[in-house]
Amino acid sequence: MRPAPRPKGRILLTARWLVGHAQGRHRLYENGEIVFEDGTVIFVGHGFDGEVARRIDYGHALIGPGFVDLDALSDLDTTILAYDNQPAWKKGRVWPRSYLEAGPYEMYSREELAFQKKHAFATLIRNGITTALPIASLFYRAWGETPEEFEDAAEAAAELGLRTYLGPAYRTGNQLVEADGRIVTHYDEERGLAELDGAIGFCRDFEGAAGGLIRTMLAPDRIETSTAELLRRTAAAVADLDVPVRLHCCQSKIEYDLVLAQHGMSPPEWLDSLGFLNERCLLPHGTFVSGSRQIDRPGRDLEIIRDAGAAIVHCPLVSGRHGNAIDHFGRYREMGLKIGMGTDTSPPDMIMNLQVGMILARTMAGSAGAVRSEDYYDAATVGGADALGRPDLGRLQPGARADISVFDLDRPHLGQVIDPIQTMLLAGHGRDFSTVVIDGRFVMEERVIPGIDEAADTKRAQAQFEGLMARYPQRTHGHPPASEIFSSSYRVERAGA
């Protein structure tokens, strides 16, 4: 498992704008220069007077740190199937008891799962994401993810040169919808604890692989599908392995109510009682919390998370699509909460997430002054890096890893540029990244990723996705035909009908 060799010698990049980092803050260098060698940044600023092996001028562009995606889409995203198809429990997003009793099965082969990961990883790179913590749905899985598929994921990440934190998702429970429409949780603790053991083994085997590009994490799937014993053992493993742990928490009203009913405590209160929360914890999504518009219950949910040093993983696009939003980003930041960003859903466009996040934050606050462009850009770079305990990521300064993105400011749709970050968050999208460097390797140049046939992969992904859709009736409440699960925007007229 070896990534491509790094180019030899010092490489100097320059452009009209450069996001450097000094004295704990990003700063803009007009006509700035960055020099890196053997994967490490050695200079940021103006007028480098040393010898270089290669000099590249990107012209009217913004050179910046790569994005850190703490909830990085690594799926052929089934979330988009729920965009106009609600309620979720009637549309295959919650297993019916009849499917559980018939025996859940893997709806993708190992080969299909391997393709899914590689295809998604390439898409992350195309969107300027250089560090990724993958997330994929478990709805179409027999239970949790497997170490074997993550061995394949590690191979794909190394081949592409993507920096990743990998670990198979595991769970001791799963939401079920009963015949009468009630949503309950079914538990199989023995199976979940065995999956945790497999995940720990994966961490021991793969931590630091591919020259350090591959790191590991623990990923209990969701708080409402975890038993106390699973979370206690996970916390002990996190301390032993010194790896991050990601647990989806406070992301839905159903989740919040289930945890409250089962344990008499809110999700953060329960985690705190178990000794689970600490600075290694990453918590998507932090939306449904005490005292919010969604949860009419007094409490200290956000203060508990903040005081433990855990980080909220903010994924505004997927939340906004379902009518939800944190209330609000500016308030969370002022409270002292650690906030990183995640894409979570298709498209894995971090810029779109930053744009949607700003709109939702200003709307929730009722003020355009609630948040500025640099606040969200910070969250997608230094915020994510700091949540991982990685001061060498998310910023461009001497000693940092050479994880670099080049954002093309010459695209006609961007309009006129006053400030490059504001322009990015006003009119940009992920397709405006032309070049990406990770750990000193050029993993994408002029939108081309070596060894990837984008057209062929897109065609294969569509066919694989349609095969999954065809199986949806098997795990949908009442087992309706696919035509009743997936609505059409307009009536479809087919040739020869």
C-alpha positions in Angstrom: 0.0 0.0 0.0 2.1 2.8 -1.3 1.0 6.2 -2.6 2.7 7.7 -5.7 6.2 9.1 -5.0 6.5 12.8 -4.2 8.2 15.1 -6.7 11.8 15.7 -5.8 13.1 19.0 -4.7 11.5 22.2 -3.6 8.2 23.2 -5.3 7.2 26.8 -5.4 3.5 27.8 -6.1 2.3 31.3 -6.6 -1.0 32.9 -7.5 -2.8 36.3 -7.2 -4.0 35.2 -3.7 -2.7 32.8 -1.1 -4.2 31.9 2.3 -1.3 31.6 4.7 -1.3 31.1 8.4 0.6 33.1 11.0 0.2 33.9 14.7 -2.8 31.5 15.0 -4.9 33.0 12.2 -5.3 32.7 8.4 -4.2 35.7 6.4 -4.3 36.7 2.7 -1.1 37.2 0.8 -1.6 39.1 -2.4 0.7 37.6 -5.1 2.0 35.2 -2.3 4.3 32.2 -2.6 4.3 28.8 -0.9 7.2 26.4 -1.0 7.1 22.8 0.0 9.5 19.9 -0.1 9.0 16.2 0.7 5.4 16.8 1.8 6.2 19.7 4.2 5.6 23.4 3.8 8.9 25.3 4.3 7.9 28.9 3.3 4.8 31.0 3.0 4.9 34.7 2.1 6.7 36.9 -0.5 10.1 36.8 -2.1 11.5 33.3 -1.5 15.2 33.5 -2.3 16.1 29.8 -2.2 16.6 27.4 -5.1 13.6 25.5 -6.3 13.2 22.5 -8.6 9.9 23.6 -10.0 7.9 26.9 -10.1 4.2 27.1 -10.9 2.2 30.3 -11.3 -1.5 29.7 -11.2 -2.4 33.3 -12.1 -5.8 34.6 -11.1 -6.4 31.9 -8.5 -6.6 31.4 -4.7 -4.1 28.9 -3.2 -5.3 27.7 0.2 -5.3 24.8 2.6 -7.3 21.7 1.6 -10.6 21.3 3.4 -10.9 18.9 6.3 -14.1 16.9 6.0 -15.1 15.3 9.3 -18.2 13.5 7.9 -17.1 12.9 4.3 -19.5 11.3 1.9 -18.1 7.9 0.9 -21.3 6.5 -0.6 -23.5 6.5 -3.6 -25.7 8.7 -1.5 -29.1 7.2 -0.7 -29.9 10.4 1.4 -30.9 12.1 -1.9 -33.7 9.5 -2.3 -35.4 11.1 0.7 -35.2 14.6 -0.8 -38.8 14.6 -2.0 -39.9 11.3 -0.6 -41.1 11.6 3.0 -41.8 10.5 5.7 -38.5 8.6 5.9 -40.0 5.6 7.8 -42.4 5.0 4.9 -39.7 5.3 2.3 -37.1 2.7 3.2 -35.1 4.9 5.6 -36.1 2.8 8.6 -36.1 -1.0 8.5 -39.6 -2.6 8.9 -39.7 -5.5 11.4 -40.6 -7.8 8.6 -37.3 -7.1 6.9 -35.3 -7.8 10.1 -37.2 -11.1 10.7 -36.6 -12.1 7.1 -32.8 -11.6 7.7 -31.1 -8.4 6.6 -28.4 -8.9 3.9 -25.7 -7.0 2.1 -27.2 -5.3 -0.9 -23.7 -4.5 -2.3 -20.9 -7.0 -3.0 -17.4 -6.4 -1.6 -16.4 -5.4 -5.1 -19.2 -2.9 -5.3 -18.4 -1.4 -1.9 -14.7 -1.1 -2.9 -15.8 0.8 -6.1 -18.2 3.0 -4.1 -15.3 4.1 -1.8 -12.9 4.8 -4.5 -15.4 6.7 -6.6 -16.4 8.8 -3.6 -12.8 9.5 -2.6 -12.0 10.8 -6.1 -15.1 13.0 -5.9 -13.8 14.4 -2.5 -10.5 15.4 -4.1 -12.3 17.1 -7.0 -14.0 19.3 -4.4 -10.8 20.4 -2.7 -11.1 18.0 0.3 -7.7 16.7 1.4 -8.5 15.1 4.7 -11.6 12.9 4.9 -13.4 10.8 7.6 -15.7 8.7 5.5 -19.4 8.2 6.2 -21.8 5.9 4.4 -25.3 4.6 5.0 -26.0 1.4 6.9 -29.6 1.1 5.7 -28.5 -1.3 2.9 -26.1 -3.3 5.0 -26.6 -6.5 6.9 -25.7 -4.7 10.1 -22.4 -2.7 10.4 -19.4 -2.2 8.1 -16.6 -4.7 7.9 -12.8 -4.5 8.4 -12.4 -6.1 5.0 -14.2 -3.3 3.1 -12.0 -0.8 4.9 -8.9 -2.7 3.9 -10.1 -2.0 0.3 -10.9 1.6 1.3 -7.3 2.1 2.6 -6.0 0.7 -0.7 -8.1 3.2 -2.6 -7.1 6.2 -0.5 -3.4 5.3 -0.8 -3.7 4.9 -4.6 -5.4 8.2 -4.9 -3.3 10.0 -2.4 -6.2 11.1 -0.2 -5.5 11.7 3.5 -8.1 9.6 5.5 -9.1 8.6 8.9 -10.7 5.1 8.5 -12.7 2.8 10.6 -15.7 0.5 10.0 -19.0 1.7 11.5 -20.6 -0.6 14.1 -23.7 -0.7 16.2 -25.5 -2.7 18.8 -29.0 -1.6 17.7 -31.1 -0.5 14.8 -34.2 1.5 14.5 -37.3 -0.5 13.4 -40.8 0.5 12.3 -43.5 -1.7 13.6 -46.5 -2.7 11.6 -48.6 0.0 13.3 -46.0 2.7 12.4 -44.3 2.9 15.9 -40.5 3.4 15.7 -38.6 1.3 18.2 -35.0 0.1 18.6 -34.0 -3.5 18.2 -30.7 -4.5 19.9 -28.2 -7.2 19.2 -25.4 -6.3 21.6 -23.3 -9.4 21.1 -23.0 -8.6 17.4 -22.2 -5.0 17.9 -19.5 -5.7 20.5 -18.0 -8.2 18.1 -18.0 -5.5 15.4 -16.3 -3.1 17.9 -13.5 -5.7 18.4 -13.1 -5.9 14.6 -12.9 -2.1 14.4 -10.2 -2.1 17.1 -8.2 -4.7 15.2 -8.4 -2.5 12.1 -7.1 0.5 14.0 -4.1 -1.5 15.3 -3.3 -2.9 11.8 -3.7 0.3 9.7 -2.8 3.3 11.9 -0.1 5.2 10.1 -0.3 3.1 6.9 0.7 4.5 3.5 3.5 6.6 5.0 1.0 8.3 7.4 -1.7 9.1 4.9 -3.9 6.5 6.5 -5.0 7.1 10.1 -7.8 5.4 11.9 -10.8 6.2 14.0 -13.7 4.5 15.8 -17.2 5.0 14.4 -20.1 3.8 16.5 -22.9 4.6 14.1 -25.5 6.6 16.0 -26.3 7.3 19.6 -29.8 5.8 19.4 -28.4 2.5 18.0 -25.8 2.2 20.8 -26.0 0.5 24.1 -24.2 1.8 27.2 -21.8 -1.1 27.1 -20.8 -0.4 23.5 -20.1 3.3 24.3 -18.2 2.5 27.5 -16.0 0.0 25.6 -15.6 2.5 22.7 -14.4 5.2 25.2 -11.9 2.8 26.7 -10.6 1.9 23.2 -10.3 5.5 22.2 -8.1 6.1 25.3 -6.0 3.1 24.6 -5.6 3.6 20.8 -5.5 7.5 21.0 -7.7 7.8 17.9 -10.7 10.1 17.2 -14.2 8.8 17.7 -17.2 9.9 15.7 -20.8 9.4 16.9 -23.9 10.9 15.2 -25.7 12.7 18.0 -28.5 15.3 18.3 -29.4 15.0 14.6 -33.1 14.2 14.7 -36.2 14.5 16.9 -36.7 10.8 16.7 -33.2 10.2 18.1 -33.6 12.7 20.9 -36.9 11.3 22.0 -35.7 7.7 21.9 -32.7 8.4 24.0 -34.8 10.5 26.5 -37.4 7.7 26.7 -34.8 4.9 27.2 -32.4 6.6 29.6 -34.2 9.6 31.1 -31.5 11.9 29.8 -30.8 13.9 26.7 -28.2 12.5 24.3 -25.3 14.7 25.6 -26.4 14.1 29.2 -26.3 10.3 28.7 -22.9 10.5 27.0 -21.6 12.6 29.8 -22.9 10.1 32.4 -21.0 7.3 30.6 -17.7 9.2 30.6 -17.8 9.1 26.8 -17.2 12.8 26.0 -13.8 14.2 25.6 -11.6 16.2 23.2 -11.3 13.2 20.8 -15.1 13.1 20.2 -16.6 14.3 16.9 -20.4 14.7 17.1 -22.4 15.2 13.9 -24.8 17.2 13.8 -25.6 19.0 17.1 -28.9 20.3 15.7 -31.5 19.0 18.1 -30.5 20.2 21.5 -32.2 21.4 24.7 -33.6 24.9 24.4 -33.5 24.9 20.6 -36.4 25.6 18.3 -36.6 21.8 17.7 -36.4 20.6 21.4 -38.7 22.3 23.9 -36.8 21.1 27.0 -34.6 23.0 29.3 -31.0 21.8 29.7 -27.3 22.3 29.1 -26.7 20.1 26.1 -24.4 22.5 24.2 -22.6 23.4 27.4 -22.0 19.7 28.2 -20.4 19.2 24.7 -18.3 22.4 25.0 -17.0 21.7 28.5 -16.0 18.2 27.5 -13.9 19.6 24.6 -15.9 17.6 22.0 -16.5 19.1 18.6 -19.7 19.6 16.7 -19.5 18.4 13.1 -21.6 20.9 11.2 -23.3 19.5 8.0 -25.7 22.3 7.0 -26.6 21.0 3.5 -28.1 17.7 4.7 -29.8 19.4 7.6 -31.2 22.2 5.5 -32.6 19.8 3.0 -34.7 18.3 5.7 -35.9 21.6 7.1 -33.4 21.8 10.0 -30.6 24.0 11.1 -28.4 24.6 14.1 -29.5 27.8 16.0 -27.1 29.1 15.0 -23.5 28.9 13.9 -22.6 32.4 15.3 -24.1 31.6 18.7 -22.3 28.2 18.9 -19.0 29.9 18.0 -19.6 32.6 20.6 -20.3 29.9 23.2 -16.8 28.5 22.6 -17.9 25.3 21.0 -15.4 23.6 18.7 -16.9 23.4 15.2 -15.7 21.5 12.2 -17.4 20.8 8.9 -18.7 17.7 7.1 -20.3 17.1 3.7 -22.4 14.0 4.7 -24.5 14.0 1.5 -24.3 14.4 -2.2 -22.8 16.5 -3.7 -19.8 16.4 -1.3 -19.1 20.0 -2.1 -17.7 21.7 0.9 -18.2 25.2 -0.6 -21.9 24.5 -1.1 -22.0 23.5 2.6 -20.3 26.7 3.6 -22.7 28.7 1.5 -25.8 27.0 2.8 -24.5 27.2 6.3 -24.0 31.0 6.1 -27.6 31.4 4.7 -29.1 29.3 7.4 -27.1 30.9 10.2 -28.1 34.4 9.1 -31.7 33.3 8.7 -31.9 31.7 12.1 -30.2 34.7 13.7 -32.3 37.2 11.7 -29.1 39.1 11.0 -26.6 39.3 8.2 -24.0 40.1 10.8 -24.4 36.8 12.6 -21.6 35.2 10.6 -18.9 36.1 8.1 -17.3 34.2 5.2 -14.0 33.7 7.1 -15.9 32.1 10.1 -17.1 29.3 7.9 -13.8 29.0 6.0 -12.1 28.6 9.3 -14.4 25.8 10.3 -13.7 23.9 7.1 -9.9 24.2 7.6 -8.4 24.9 11.0 -11.7 23.9 12.8 -11.6 20.4 11.4 -7.8 20.0 11.9 -8.0 21.2 15.5 -10.9 18.8 16.2 -8.5 16.0 15.1 -5.6 17.3 17.2 -3.7 18.1 14.0 -2.0 21.5 14.1 -0.1 20.4 10.9 -3.3 20.3 8.8 -5.9 22.9 7.7 -3.3 25.8 7.5 -0.4 26.7 5.4 2.6 27.6 7.5 6.2 26.3 7.8 6.1 22.8 9.3 2.6 22.0 8.2 1.8 19.2 5.7 1.6 20.3 2.1 -2.2 19.8 1.7 -3.0 22.5 -0.8 -5.9 23.5 -3.0 -6.0 25.8 -6.0 -9.3 27.6 -6.6 -9.6 29.2 -10.0 -10.9 32.7 -9.8 -11.1 33.1 -13.6 -14.4 31.2 -14.0 -17.0 33.4 -15.6 -19.8 32.6 -13.1 -17.7 34.0 -10.2 -18.2 37.5 -11.4 -15.9 40.2 -10.2 -13.5 39.5 -7.3 -13.2 41.9 -4.4 -12.1 39.4 -1.7 -11.3 35.8 -2.7 -12.8 34.1 0.3 -16.0 36.1 0.0 -16.2 35.4 -3.7 -15.8 31.7 -3.1 -18.6 31.6 -0.6 -20.8 33.9 -2.6 -20.6 32.3 -6.1 -18.1 29.4 -6.1 -18.5 25.7 -6.0 -16.3 22.6 -5.7 -15.8 22.3 -9.5 -13.8 25.5 -9.4 -10.8 23.7 -7.8 -8.3 23.0 -10.6 -5.4 21.5 -8.6 -5.1 19.6 -5.4 -1.8 18.7 -3.6 -1.9 16.2 -0.6 1.2 15.5 1.4 3.3 17.1 -1.3 1.8 15.0 -4.1 -0.2 16.5 -7.0 -3.2 14.2 -6.8 -5.3 16.3 -9.2 -4.1 18.7 -11.9 -6.4 20.6 -14.3 -9.3 18.6 -12.9 -7.6 15.3 -13.9 -7.0 12.6 -11.3 -4.4 10.0 -12.5 -5.8 6.6 -13.2 -9.5 7.7 -12.9 -11.9 7.4 -15.9 -14.5 9.9 -14.7 -17.1 9.0 -17.4 -16.8 5.3 -17.0 -17.0 5.5 -13.2 -20.1 7.8 -13.4 -21.8 5.2 -15.6 -20.9 2.4 -13.3 -22.1 4.3 -10.3 -25.5 5.0 -11.9 -26.0 1.3 -12.7 -25.0 0.3 -9.2 -27.3 2.9 -7.6 -30.3 1.8 -9.7 -29.7 -1.8 -8.6 -29.9 -0.7 -5.0 -33.1 1.3 -5.6 -34.7 -1.9 -7.1 -34.2 -3.6 -3.7 -35.8 -0.8 -1.7 -39.3 -2.5 -1.4 -37.7 -5.4 0.5 -36.8 -3.1 3.4 -39.6 -0.5 3.2 -42.6 -0.5 5.6 -45.5 -2.4 3.9 -43.2 -3.4 1.0 -44.8 -1.1 -1.6 -43.4 -1.2 -5.2 -40.5 1.1 -6.0 -42.8 3.4 -8.0 -44.7 4.3 -4.7 -41.5 4.8 -2.8 -39.8 7.1 -5.2 -42.0 9.9 -6.5 -41.5 11.7 -9.8 -41.4 15.5 -10.2 -43.8 15.2 -13.1 -45.6 12.4 -14.9 -43.2 10.3 -17.0 -44.1 9.4 -20.5 -42.1 6.5 -21.8 -41.5 5.6 -25.5 -43.7 2.7 -26.6 -45.9 2.8 -23.6 
